[in-house]
Amino acid sequence: MSKSKNGQTRVNRRDFMTGAAATATVFGMPWQALAQGVPNEFDGSKFQLAAPEANPKRGGVLKYAITSRPPHFDMHQSGTINSLGCQGCMFDNLVRRDPRDSGKTIIPDLAHSWEIAKDGKTYTFHLREGVQFHDGADFTSEDVKATYDRISKPPAGVSIPRSTLFSTVSEITAPDKKTVVFKLSESRPASFMMAAFASGWNTIVRKKTLDDNQGNLRRVVDIPGTGPFKSKRRVENEVWVMEKNDKYWNKGVPYLDGIEFYHALPFSPELGSALLSNRVDYGRIVDPVTARKAKATPGMSTTDFYQSVIQGTWMNNKKKPLDDARVRRAFNLALDKPVLVDVVKDVAPMMVGGMIYPFSEFATPPAELAKRVGYQADTTAAVKEAKALMAAAGYGSGVKQPLDFLVREVASFKLWAQAIQAMLQQALNVEVKLRPVVESVWFDDIKSGNFDLAIGAVVSTLLDPSDYFNAWYKKDGPQNYGFWNNAAFNALLPGIDTEVDPKKRLELIRKAEEIMEQDPPVLPVSWEKINDVWYNYVKGHNPKDYFGIYDCVRFDTFWLDK
Protein backbone atom coordinates (compact mmCIF):
# COMPACT_ATOMS: atom_id res chain seq x y z
CA MET A 1 0.00 0.00 0.00
CA SER A 2 1.09 3.59 -0.60
CA LYS A 3 -0.26 7.11 -0.63
CA SER A 4 -0.92 8.96 -3.87
CA LYS A 5 -0.13 12.63 -4.32
CA ASN A 6 -3.59 13.68 -3.24
CA GLY A 7 -3.37 11.60 -0.06
CA GLN A 8 -5.72 8.88 -1.24
CA THR A 9 -4.92 5.23 -0.64
CA ARG A 10 -3.42 3.49 -3.66
CA VAL A 11 -3.30 -0.26 -3.99
CA ASN A 12 -0.11 -1.15 -5.81
CA ARG A 13 -0.15 -3.53 -8.72
CA ARG A 14 2.33 -5.82 -6.95
CA ASP A 15 -0.02 -6.06 -3.93
CA PHE A 16 -2.85 -7.14 -6.15
CA MET A 17 -0.84 -9.61 -8.15
CA THR A 18 0.51 -11.59 -5.20
CA GLY A 19 -2.57 -13.79 -5.18
CA ALA A 20 -5.85 -14.50 -3.42
CA ALA A 21 -4.62 -13.67 0.06
CA ALA A 22 -3.42 -10.22 -0.99
CA THR A 23 -6.67 -9.63 -2.84
CA ALA A 24 -8.62 -10.49 0.29
CA THR A 25 -6.73 -7.84 2.25
CA VAL A 26 -7.91 -5.22 -0.24
CA PHE A 27 -11.60 -6.06 -0.43
CA GLY A 28 -11.68 -9.17 1.76
CA MET A 29 -15.16 -8.86 3.32
CA PRO A 30 -18.38 -10.55 2.26
CA TRP A 31 -19.67 -8.65 -0.74
CA GLN A 32 -22.81 -7.49 1.08
CA ALA A 33 -20.61 -5.65 3.60
CA LEU A 34 -17.50 -4.51 1.72
CA ALA A 35 -17.74 -0.97 3.11
CA GLN A 36 -14.26 -0.04 4.28
CA GLY A 37 -12.43 -2.43 1.93
CA VAL A 38 -12.85 -0.42 -1.29
CA PRO A 39 -9.77 1.69 -2.04
CA ASN A 40 -10.09 5.19 -3.42
CA GLU A 41 -7.65 4.29 -6.19
CA PHE A 42 -6.93 0.97 -7.77
CA ASP A 43 -4.40 -0.02 -10.40
CA GLY A 44 -4.95 -3.46 -11.91
CA SER A 45 -3.64 -2.66 -15.37
CA LYS A 46 -1.51 -5.81 -15.51
CA PHE A 47 -4.09 -8.12 -13.98
CA GLN A 48 -5.15 -11.15 -15.99
CA LEU A 49 -7.57 -13.76 -14.72
CA ALA A 50 -6.56 -17.44 -14.67
CA ALA A 51 -7.97 -20.69 -13.30
CA PRO A 52 -7.33 -21.27 -9.59
CA GLU A 53 -5.73 -24.67 -10.21
CA ALA A 54 -2.20 -25.26 -11.49
CA ASN A 55 -1.71 -26.46 -15.07
CA PRO A 56 -5.30 -26.22 -16.33
CA LYS A 57 -6.05 -28.16 -19.52
CA ARG A 58 -7.31 -26.48 -22.65
CA GLY A 59 -10.03 -27.64 -25.01
CA GLY A 60 -13.28 -29.54 -24.74
CA VAL A 61 -16.91 -28.50 -24.62
CA LEU A 62 -18.75 -28.12 -21.30
CA LYS A 63 -22.29 -29.52 -21.29
CA TYR A 64 -24.21 -27.36 -18.84
CA ALA A 65 -27.86 -27.86 -17.83
CA ILE A 66 -29.77 -24.78 -16.73
CA THR A 67 -33.16 -23.24 -17.29
CA SER A 68 -32.66 -21.12 -20.40
CA ARG A 69 -35.93 -20.01 -21.91
CA PRO A 70 -35.46 -16.23 -21.87
CA PRO A 71 -38.56 -14.06 -22.06
CA HIS A 72 -36.51 -11.91 -24.46
CA PHE A 73 -32.81 -11.31 -25.19
CA ASP A 74 -32.22 -7.95 -23.51
CA MET A 75 -30.37 -8.90 -20.32
CA HIS A 76 -30.51 -5.39 -18.92
CA GLN A 77 -34.30 -5.55 -19.00
CA SER A 78 -34.43 -9.10 -17.64
CA GLY A 79 -34.70 -10.39 -14.10
CA THR A 80 -34.36 -14.13 -14.61
CA ILE A 81 -31.53 -16.65 -14.79
CA ASN A 82 -33.21 -17.85 -17.99
CA SER A 83 -31.49 -14.88 -19.62
CA LEU A 84 -28.20 -14.35 -17.82
CA GLY A 85 -27.45 -18.06 -17.27
CA CYS A 86 -26.40 -18.58 -20.87
CA GLN A 87 -25.93 -15.07 -22.22
CA GLY A 88 -23.56 -13.93 -19.47
CA CYS A 89 -20.54 -15.62 -21.05
CA MET A 90 -20.89 -13.41 -24.13
CA PHE A 91 -20.19 -10.17 -22.25
CA ASP A 92 -17.88 -8.32 -19.88
CA ASN A 93 -18.48 -5.67 -17.20
CA LEU A 94 -16.63 -2.58 -16.07
CA VAL A 95 -15.52 -4.53 -12.98
CA ARG A 96 -16.56 -8.02 -11.93
CA ARG A 97 -16.84 -10.58 -9.15
CA ASP A 98 -13.96 -13.05 -8.91
CA PRO A 99 -15.28 -16.56 -9.68
CA ARG A 100 -12.36 -18.14 -7.81
CA ASP A 101 -13.56 -17.01 -4.38
CA SER A 102 -17.30 -17.40 -4.98
CA GLY A 103 -17.60 -13.79 -6.07
CA LYS A 104 -16.53 -12.20 -2.80
CA THR A 105 -13.84 -10.02 -4.37
CA ILE A 106 -14.18 -7.24 -6.92
CA ILE A 107 -11.51 -7.44 -9.63
CA PRO A 108 -10.76 -5.49 -12.82
CA ASP A 109 -12.58 -6.29 -16.03
CA LEU A 110 -12.99 -3.90 -18.98
CA ALA A 111 -11.85 -1.22 -16.56
CA HIS A 112 -8.33 -2.02 -15.37
CA SER A 113 -8.07 0.90 -12.95
CA TRP A 114 -10.28 3.41 -11.19
CA GLU A 115 -10.37 6.34 -8.79
CA ILE A 116 -13.11 7.41 -6.39
CA ALA A 117 -13.18 11.05 -5.32
CA LYS A 118 -12.86 11.83 -1.60
CA ASP A 119 -16.41 13.20 -1.50
CA GLY A 120 -17.74 9.97 -3.03
CA LYS A 121 -19.39 11.79 -5.92
CA THR A 122 -17.05 10.99 -8.82
CA TYR A 123 -16.00 7.56 -10.12
CA THR A 124 -13.39 7.50 -12.89
CA PHE A 125 -12.68 4.26 -14.76
CA HIS A 126 -9.73 3.65 -17.08
CA LEU A 127 -10.46 1.13 -19.85
CA ARG A 128 -8.38 -1.54 -21.52
CA GLU A 129 -6.73 -1.13 -24.89
CA GLY A 130 -7.17 -3.67 -27.66
CA VAL A 131 -10.63 -4.96 -26.74
CA GLN A 132 -12.99 -5.85 -29.58
CA PHE A 133 -16.64 -6.78 -29.78
CA HIS A 134 -17.56 -10.06 -31.43
CA ASP A 135 -18.45 -8.19 -34.63
CA GLY A 136 -14.91 -6.78 -34.84
CA ALA A 137 -15.66 -3.26 -33.62
CA ASP A 138 -13.27 -1.60 -31.17
CA PHE A 139 -14.50 -1.13 -27.59
CA THR A 140 -14.42 2.49 -26.36
CA SER A 141 -15.72 4.62 -23.52
CA GLU A 142 -18.69 5.62 -25.69
CA ASP A 143 -19.98 2.04 -25.38
CA VAL A 144 -19.77 2.23 -21.58
CA LYS A 145 -21.48 5.61 -21.54
CA ALA A 146 -24.28 4.44 -23.84
CA THR A 147 -24.77 1.27 -21.76
CA TYR A 148 -24.98 3.08 -18.45
CA ASP A 149 -26.99 6.01 -19.79
CA ARG A 150 -29.63 3.43 -20.63
CA ILE A 151 -29.30 1.48 -17.36
CA SER A 152 -29.42 4.54 -15.10
CA LYS A 153 -32.13 6.39 -17.03
CA PRO A 154 -34.03 3.92 -19.22
CA PRO A 155 -35.75 5.43 -22.27
CA ALA A 156 -39.51 5.22 -22.77
CA GLY A 157 -40.68 1.65 -23.18
CA VAL A 158 -37.58 0.19 -21.51
CA SER A 159 -37.72 -1.15 -17.93
CA ILE A 160 -34.45 -2.13 -16.25
CA PRO A 161 -34.66 -3.62 -12.72
CA ARG A 162 -31.16 -2.43 -11.78
CA SER A 163 -31.76 1.22 -12.70
CA THR A 164 -32.48 1.98 -9.03
CA LEU A 165 -28.86 1.13 -8.19
CA PHE A 166 -27.76 4.19 -10.17
CA SER A 167 -30.49 6.64 -9.19
CA THR A 168 -27.90 9.14 -7.93
CA VAL A 169 -25.88 9.10 -11.17
CA SER A 170 -26.43 12.58 -12.57
CA GLU A 171 -23.96 12.57 -15.47
CA ILE A 172 -21.77 10.14 -17.40
CA THR A 173 -18.99 11.50 -19.59
CA ALA A 174 -16.36 9.99 -21.85
CA PRO A 175 -13.50 12.54 -21.94
CA ASP A 176 -11.46 10.23 -24.17
CA LYS A 177 -11.80 6.79 -25.73
CA LYS A 178 -10.43 4.96 -22.72
CA THR A 179 -11.86 6.96 -19.81
CA VAL A 180 -15.39 7.13 -18.46
CA VAL A 181 -16.52 9.31 -15.55
CA PHE A 182 -19.64 8.90 -13.42
CA LYS A 183 -20.86 11.96 -11.50
CA LEU A 184 -23.24 11.40 -8.58
CA SER A 185 -25.74 13.97 -7.31
CA GLU A 186 -25.12 12.70 -3.78
CA SER A 187 -22.59 10.27 -2.41
CA ARG A 188 -23.27 6.61 -1.75
CA PRO A 189 -21.01 4.16 0.10
CA ALA A 190 -18.23 3.05 -2.25
CA SER A 191 -19.07 -0.56 -1.38
CA PHE A 192 -22.62 -0.07 -2.69
CA MET A 193 -21.57 1.60 -5.93
CA MET A 194 -18.74 -0.82 -6.73
CA ALA A 195 -21.03 -3.77 -6.02
CA ALA A 196 -23.56 -2.25 -8.41
CA PHE A 197 -20.96 -1.85 -11.16
CA ALA A 198 -19.78 -5.43 -10.56
CA SER A 199 -23.23 -6.97 -10.90
CA GLY A 200 -23.27 -9.67 -13.56
CA TRP A 201 -26.35 -8.03 -15.05
CA ASN A 202 -24.59 -4.79 -15.94
CA THR A 203 -22.85 -6.03 -19.05
CA ILE A 204 -21.39 -3.65 -21.63
CA VAL A 205 -22.96 -3.55 -25.10
CA ARG A 206 -22.08 -1.55 -28.21
CA LYS A 207 -23.42 1.97 -28.59
CA LYS A 208 -24.12 1.15 -32.25
CA THR A 209 -26.14 -1.92 -31.26
CA LEU A 210 -28.31 0.23 -29.01
CA ASP A 211 -28.65 2.96 -31.64
CA ASP A 212 -29.54 0.47 -34.38
CA ASN A 213 -32.31 -1.01 -32.23
CA GLN A 214 -33.72 2.20 -30.76
CA GLY A 215 -32.35 1.32 -27.33
CA ASN A 216 -34.34 -1.91 -27.02
CA LEU A 217 -32.56 -5.27 -27.49
CA ARG A 218 -35.42 -7.59 -26.58
CA ARG A 219 -35.59 -9.15 -30.07
CA VAL A 220 -31.85 -9.21 -30.84
CA VAL A 221 -30.83 -12.86 -30.39
CA ASP A 222 -27.09 -12.44 -30.96
CA ILE A 223 -26.05 -9.19 -29.29
CA PRO A 224 -22.36 -8.41 -29.91
CA GLY A 225 -20.40 -8.56 -26.67
CA THR A 226 -16.72 -8.53 -25.74
CA GLY A 227 -16.91 -11.72 -23.65
CA PRO A 228 -14.95 -14.98 -23.70
CA PHE A 229 -17.60 -16.86 -25.69
CA LYS A 230 -19.83 -16.00 -28.62
CA SER A 231 -23.07 -17.44 -29.92
CA LYS A 232 -22.77 -20.23 -32.48
CA ARG A 233 -26.20 -21.89 -32.60
CA ARG A 234 -29.47 -21.68 -30.71
CA VAL A 235 -32.47 -24.02 -30.74
CA GLU A 236 -35.46 -22.67 -28.82
CA ASN A 237 -36.17 -24.62 -25.60
CA GLU A 238 -33.36 -27.10 -26.37
CA VAL A 239 -29.80 -25.83 -26.54
CA TRP A 240 -27.70 -22.70 -26.93
CA VAL A 241 -24.21 -23.46 -28.25
CA MET A 242 -21.36 -21.06 -27.54
CA GLU A 243 -17.88 -21.12 -29.05
CA LYS A 244 -14.61 -19.72 -27.76
CA ASN A 245 -13.82 -16.10 -28.62
CA ASP A 246 -10.34 -16.48 -30.10
CA LYS A 247 -9.83 -12.71 -29.95
CA TYR A 248 -10.64 -12.35 -26.25
CA TRP A 249 -8.59 -9.61 -24.62
CA ASN A 250 -7.57 -11.75 -21.62
CA LYS A 251 -5.20 -14.01 -23.58
CA GLY A 252 -5.02 -16.70 -20.89
CA VAL A 253 -8.71 -17.58 -20.97
CA PRO A 254 -11.09 -19.14 -21.77
CA TYR A 255 -9.82 -22.70 -21.54
CA LEU A 256 -12.90 -24.36 -23.05
CA ASP A 257 -13.49 -24.58 -26.79
CA GLY A 258 -17.17 -24.05 -26.17
CA ILE A 259 -20.24 -24.51 -23.98
CA GLU A 260 -23.53 -26.22 -24.73
CA PHE A 261 -26.34 -24.85 -22.53
CA TYR A 262 -29.15 -27.40 -22.35
CA HIS A 263 -32.54 -26.10 -21.31
CA ALA A 264 -33.81 -27.94 -18.22
CA LEU A 265 -36.51 -26.69 -15.89
CA PRO A 266 -35.40 -25.87 -12.31
CA PHE A 267 -35.69 -28.73 -9.81
CA SER A 268 -37.12 -31.01 -12.51
CA PRO A 269 -36.68 -34.82 -12.72
CA GLU A 270 -35.39 -34.34 -16.27
CA LEU A 271 -32.56 -32.16 -15.01
CA GLY A 272 -31.68 -34.71 -12.34
CA SER A 273 -31.78 -37.58 -14.82
CA ALA A 274 -29.50 -35.75 -17.28
CA LEU A 275 -26.93 -35.27 -14.54
CA LEU A 276 -27.00 -38.72 -12.98
CA SER A 277 -26.75 -40.38 -16.41
CA ASN A 278 -23.81 -38.07 -17.32
CA ARG A 279 -25.53 -36.62 -20.38
CA VAL A 280 -24.41 -33.26 -18.98
CA ASP A 281 -21.37 -32.27 -16.92
CA TYR A 282 -22.89 -29.61 -14.64
CA GLY A 283 -26.41 -28.73 -13.50
CA ARG A 284 -27.81 -25.67 -11.79
CA ILE A 285 -31.00 -25.43 -9.69
CA VAL A 286 -31.14 -29.17 -9.07
CA ASP A 287 -33.73 -30.86 -6.83
CA PRO A 288 -32.61 -32.01 -3.34
CA VAL A 289 -33.16 -35.71 -4.09
CA THR A 290 -30.76 -35.61 -7.05
CA ALA A 291 -28.28 -33.58 -4.98
CA ARG A 292 -28.30 -36.26 -2.27
CA LYS A 293 -27.76 -39.00 -4.86
CA ALA A 294 -24.90 -37.05 -6.43
CA LYS A 295 -23.25 -36.53 -3.05
CA ALA A 296 -23.26 -40.31 -2.57
CA THR A 297 -21.89 -40.99 -6.07
CA PRO A 298 -18.11 -41.29 -6.52
CA GLY A 299 -16.78 -38.67 -8.90
CA MET A 300 -19.63 -36.19 -8.34
CA SER A 301 -19.97 -33.13 -6.10
CA THR A 302 -22.79 -30.89 -4.93
CA THR A 303 -23.23 -27.73 -2.90
CA ASP A 304 -26.09 -25.46 -1.91
CA PHE A 305 -26.11 -21.72 -1.34
CA TYR A 306 -28.48 -18.88 -0.63
CA GLN A 307 -30.04 -17.22 -3.61
CA SER A 308 -30.75 -13.52 -4.20
CA VAL A 309 -34.42 -14.23 -4.81
CA ILE A 310 -37.75 -14.05 -3.05
CA GLN A 311 -40.38 -16.58 -4.05
CA GLY A 312 -43.52 -14.49 -3.82
CA THR A 313 -47.15 -14.08 -4.76
CA TRP A 314 -47.96 -10.60 -6.02
CA MET A 315 -51.38 -9.07 -5.52
CA ASN A 316 -52.66 -6.67 -8.16
CA ASN A 317 -53.32 -3.52 -6.12
CA LYS A 318 -55.30 -2.04 -9.02
CA LYS A 319 -58.03 -4.67 -8.78
CA LYS A 320 -60.63 -5.43 -6.14
CA PRO A 321 -60.49 -6.84 -3.53
CA LEU A 322 -56.69 -6.52 -3.53
CA ASP A 323 -56.78 -2.72 -3.63
CA ASP A 324 -57.53 -2.87 0.13
CA ALA A 325 -54.55 -3.15 2.52
CA ARG A 326 -56.71 -5.11 4.98
CA VAL A 327 -57.32 -7.79 2.35
CA ARG A 328 -53.64 -7.91 1.46
CA ARG A 329 -52.67 -8.47 5.12
CA ALA A 330 -55.42 -11.05 5.49
CA PHE A 331 -54.07 -13.00 2.52
CA ASN A 332 -50.57 -12.87 4.02
CA LEU A 333 -51.83 -14.15 7.37
CA ALA A 334 -53.76 -16.97 5.67
CA LEU A 335 -50.60 -18.49 4.19
CA ASP A 336 -49.06 -21.17 6.39
CA LYS A 337 -45.45 -20.39 5.54
CA PRO A 338 -43.76 -23.36 7.27
CA VAL A 339 -46.12 -25.66 5.38
CA LEU A 340 -45.28 -23.93 2.08
CA VAL A 341 -41.59 -24.63 2.70
CA ASP A 342 -42.42 -28.25 3.54
CA VAL A 343 -44.56 -28.68 0.40
CA VAL A 344 -41.50 -28.35 -1.86
CA LYS A 345 -38.83 -29.89 0.37
CA ASP A 346 -38.08 -32.66 -2.15
CA VAL A 347 -38.21 -30.25 -5.07
CA ALA A 348 -36.42 -27.13 -3.87
CA PRO A 349 -34.59 -26.12 -0.65
CA MET A 350 -36.38 -23.13 0.87
CA MET A 351 -36.71 -21.20 4.13
CA VAL A 352 -39.35 -19.08 5.86
CA GLY A 353 -38.89 -15.32 5.82
CA GLY A 354 -40.70 -12.00 5.64
CA MET A 355 -40.13 -8.96 3.43
CA ILE A 356 -36.35 -8.81 4.07
CA TYR A 357 -33.67 -11.39 3.23
CA PRO A 358 -33.87 -13.66 6.31
CA PHE A 359 -30.18 -14.56 6.12
CA SER A 360 -28.99 -10.95 6.02
CA GLU A 361 -27.77 -8.67 8.79
CA PHE A 362 -30.81 -6.43 8.22
CA ALA A 363 -33.47 -9.07 8.89
CA THR A 364 -35.50 -9.71 11.97
CA PRO A 365 -33.74 -12.79 13.42
CA PRO A 366 -35.54 -16.02 12.38
CA ALA A 367 -36.24 -17.01 15.99
CA GLU A 368 -37.92 -13.66 16.59
CA LEU A 369 -39.78 -13.77 13.26
CA ALA A 370 -41.17 -17.21 14.17
CA LYS A 371 -43.01 -15.63 17.11
CA ARG A 372 -44.76 -13.08 14.87
CA VAL A 373 -48.38 -13.61 13.84
CA GLY A 374 -48.34 -14.94 10.30
CA TYR A 375 -45.07 -16.82 10.75
CA GLN A 376 -45.96 -19.05 13.72
CA ALA A 377 -46.25 -22.80 13.38
CA ASP A 378 -49.69 -22.55 15.02
CA THR A 379 -51.83 -20.52 12.58
CA THR A 380 -54.83 -20.03 14.91
CA ALA A 381 -54.08 -16.39 15.77
CA ALA A 382 -53.19 -15.54 12.17
CA VAL A 383 -56.40 -16.99 10.71
CA LYS A 384 -58.51 -15.27 13.38
CA GLU A 385 -57.01 -11.88 12.55
CA ALA A 386 -57.28 -12.56 8.80
CA LYS A 387 -61.02 -13.28 9.07
CA ALA A 388 -61.57 -10.11 11.10
CA LEU A 389 -59.72 -8.05 8.49
CA MET A 390 -61.75 -9.55 5.64
CA ALA A 391 -64.98 -8.79 7.51
CA ALA A 392 -63.87 -5.18 8.15
CA ALA A 393 -63.12 -4.81 4.44
CA GLY A 394 -66.59 -6.10 3.49
CA TYR A 395 -65.58 -9.64 2.51
CA GLY A 396 -66.64 -11.52 5.61
CA SER A 397 -68.34 -14.19 3.50
CA GLY A 398 -65.32 -14.55 1.22
CA VAL A 399 -64.71 -13.88 -2.48
CA LYS A 400 -66.81 -16.04 -4.80
CA GLN A 401 -65.72 -14.61 -8.13
CA PRO A 402 -62.54 -16.66 -8.75
CA LEU A 403 -59.33 -14.66 -8.70
CA ASP A 404 -57.04 -15.15 -11.71
CA PHE A 405 -53.85 -16.75 -10.33
CA LEU A 406 -50.94 -16.44 -12.81
CA VAL A 407 -48.46 -19.31 -12.26
CA ARG A 408 -45.01 -19.69 -13.81
CA GLU A 409 -44.40 -23.09 -15.41
CA VAL A 410 -41.95 -24.32 -12.78
CA ALA A 411 -42.52 -27.37 -10.57
CA SER A 412 -42.16 -25.46 -7.28
CA PHE A 413 -44.51 -22.66 -8.34
CA LYS A 414 -47.18 -25.11 -9.45
CA LEU A 415 -47.01 -26.97 -6.14
CA TRP A 416 -47.16 -23.75 -4.15
CA ALA A 417 -50.02 -22.36 -6.21
CA GLN A 418 -52.16 -25.40 -5.43
CA ALA A 419 -51.32 -25.11 -1.72
CA ILE A 420 -52.06 -21.36 -1.68
CA GLN A 421 -55.33 -21.97 -3.52
CA ALA A 422 -56.36 -24.40 -0.78
CA MET A 423 -55.19 -22.13 2.08
CA LEU A 424 -57.12 -19.10 0.83
CA GLN A 425 -60.25 -21.16 0.28
CA GLN A 426 -60.12 -22.90 3.65
CA ALA A 427 -59.14 -19.90 5.77
CA LEU A 428 -61.00 -17.06 4.02
CA ASN A 429 -63.44 -18.70 1.57
CA VAL A 430 -61.61 -17.04 -1.33
CA GLU A 431 -61.89 -18.80 -4.69
CA VAL A 432 -58.83 -18.89 -6.95
CA LYS A 433 -58.41 -20.19 -10.51
CA LEU A 434 -54.91 -21.27 -11.46
CA ARG A 435 -53.51 -20.19 -14.85
CA PRO A 436 -50.11 -21.81 -15.60
CA VAL A 437 -48.08 -19.97 -18.28
CA VAL A 438 -44.58 -20.04 -19.73
CA GLU A 439 -41.95 -17.55 -18.62
CA SER A 440 -42.46 -15.01 -21.41
CA VAL A 441 -46.24 -14.86 -20.93
CA TRP A 442 -45.82 -14.51 -17.16
CA PHE A 443 -43.58 -11.46 -17.51
CA ASP A 444 -45.80 -9.90 -20.20
CA ASP A 445 -48.97 -10.34 -18.11
CA ILE A 446 -47.23 -9.07 -14.97
CA LYS A 447 -46.15 -5.91 -16.78
CA SER A 448 -49.61 -5.27 -18.24
CA GLY A 449 -51.46 -6.08 -15.02
CA ASN A 450 -53.31 -9.02 -16.57
CA PHE A 451 -53.69 -10.97 -13.31
CA ASP A 452 -55.17 -10.86 -9.83
CA LEU A 453 -52.53 -13.00 -8.11
CA ALA A 454 -49.19 -14.05 -9.64
CA ILE A 455 -46.63 -16.45 -8.21
CA GLY A 456 -43.03 -16.31 -9.35
CA ALA A 457 -39.63 -15.09 -8.26
CA VAL A 458 -37.99 -11.70 -8.17
CA VAL A 459 -34.25 -11.03 -8.08
CA SER A 460 -32.12 -8.40 -6.39
CA THR A 461 -28.52 -7.50 -7.09
CA LEU A 462 -27.43 -6.81 -3.50
CA LEU A 463 -28.49 -7.83 0.00
CA ASP A 464 -28.65 -4.16 0.94
CA PRO A 465 -32.26 -2.91 1.30
CA SER A 466 -31.40 0.21 -0.69
CA ASP A 467 -31.30 -2.07 -3.70
CA TYR A 468 -34.40 -4.20 -3.46
CA PHE A 469 -36.58 -1.84 -1.40
CA ASN A 470 -36.34 0.61 -4.31
CA ALA A 471 -36.72 -2.02 -7.03
CA TRP A 472 -39.38 -4.27 -5.45
CA TYR A 473 -41.43 -2.07 -3.13
CA LYS A 474 -41.08 1.61 -4.08
CA LYS A 475 -43.86 3.28 -6.04
CA ASP A 476 -43.21 2.58 -9.74
CA GLY A 477 -40.17 0.42 -8.88
CA PRO A 478 -39.15 -1.71 -11.89
CA GLN A 479 -40.01 -4.97 -10.06
CA ASN A 480 -42.98 -3.68 -8.08
CA TYR A 481 -45.16 -6.26 -9.81
CA GLY A 482 -48.25 -5.63 -7.68
CA PHE A 483 -48.28 -1.84 -8.27
CA TRP A 484 -47.96 -1.28 -4.50
CA ASN A 485 -47.86 2.33 -3.33
CA ASN A 486 -47.51 3.11 0.37
CA ALA A 487 -46.79 6.76 1.14
CA ALA A 488 -45.28 6.10 4.57
CA PHE A 489 -42.89 3.51 3.13
CA ASN A 490 -41.89 5.76 0.22
CA ALA A 491 -41.15 8.56 2.70
CA LEU A 492 -38.72 6.34 4.62
CA LEU A 493 -36.68 5.31 1.58
CA PRO A 494 -34.48 8.43 1.21
CA GLY A 495 -33.37 8.05 4.82
CA ILE A 496 -32.60 4.35 4.37
CA ASP A 497 -30.59 5.18 1.25
CA THR A 498 -28.51 7.96 2.79
CA GLU A 499 -28.20 7.25 6.55
CA VAL A 500 -24.58 6.37 7.36
CA ASP A 501 -25.06 5.49 11.03
CA PRO A 502 -25.70 1.70 11.01
CA LYS A 503 -27.87 1.76 14.15
CA LYS A 504 -30.06 4.62 12.91
CA ARG A 505 -30.31 3.02 9.47
CA LEU A 506 -31.41 -0.31 10.94
CA GLU A 507 -34.12 1.52 12.91
CA LEU A 508 -35.46 2.96 9.65
CA ILE A 509 -35.37 -0.48 8.03
CA ARG A 510 -37.33 -1.93 10.96
CA LYS A 511 -39.96 0.80 10.55
CA ALA A 512 -40.23 -0.06 6.87
CA GLU A 513 -40.64 -3.73 7.77
CA GLU A 514 -43.48 -2.87 10.17
CA ILE A 515 -45.25 -0.95 7.42
CA MET A 516 -44.92 -3.87 4.99
CA GLU A 517 -46.24 -6.37 7.53
CA GLN A 518 -49.40 -4.31 7.95
CA ASP A 519 -49.71 -3.55 4.23
CA PRO A 520 -47.87 -6.32 2.35
CA PRO A 521 -46.42 -5.42 -1.07
CA VAL A 522 -46.06 -9.15 -1.79
CA LEU A 523 -46.97 -12.42 -0.10
CA PRO A 524 -43.57 -13.91 0.81
CA VAL A 525 -43.92 -17.60 0.03
CA SER A 526 -40.32 -18.49 0.89
CA TRP A 527 -36.67 -17.59 0.36
CA GLU A 528 -34.45 -19.77 -1.74
CA LYS A 529 -31.44 -21.98 -1.53
CA ILE A 530 -30.39 -23.81 -4.66
CA ASN A 531 -28.25 -26.84 -5.45
CA ASP A 532 -25.42 -27.09 -7.97
CA VAL A 533 -24.28 -30.58 -9.02
CA TRP A 534 -21.25 -31.41 -11.19
CA TYR A 535 -18.75 -34.10 -12.08
CA ASN A 536 -15.38 -33.64 -10.43
CA TYR A 537 -13.59 -33.31 -13.74
CA VAL A 538 -15.22 -29.89 -14.12
CA LYS A 539 -12.60 -27.53 -12.68
CA GLY A 540 -12.00 -23.80 -12.37
CA HIS A 541 -15.11 -22.88 -10.38
CA ASN A 542 -15.96 -22.35 -6.71
CA PRO A 543 -19.71 -22.14 -6.06
CA LYS A 544 -19.69 -23.20 -2.41
CA ASP A 545 -20.06 -19.68 -0.97
CA TYR A 546 -22.06 -18.01 -3.73
CA PHE A 547 -24.68 -15.53 -2.78
CA GLY A 548 -26.89 -15.58 -5.82
CA ILE A 549 -26.18 -16.97 -9.27
CA TYR A 550 -25.99 -13.78 -11.27
CA ASP A 551 -22.42 -12.58 -10.90
CA CYS A 552 -20.09 -15.50 -11.72
CA VAL A 553 -21.54 -16.47 -15.11
CA ARG A 554 -18.57 -15.97 -17.44
CA PHE A 555 -17.16 -19.57 -17.53
CA ASP A 556 -13.77 -18.19 -18.54
CA THR A 557 -11.95 -20.02 -15.73
CA PHE A 558 -13.74 -23.37 -16.26
CA TRP A 559 -11.74 -26.30 -17.64
CA LEU A 560 -12.24 -30.03 -18.07
CA ASP A 561 -9.83 -32.46 -16.45
CA LYS A 562 -10.49 -35.30 -18.84
Summary of the structure (lengths in Angstrom):
residues: 562
radius of gyration: 23.5
end to end distance: 41.4
largest distance: 73.7
contacts: 1945
relative contact order: 0.16
helix: 33%
strand: 23%
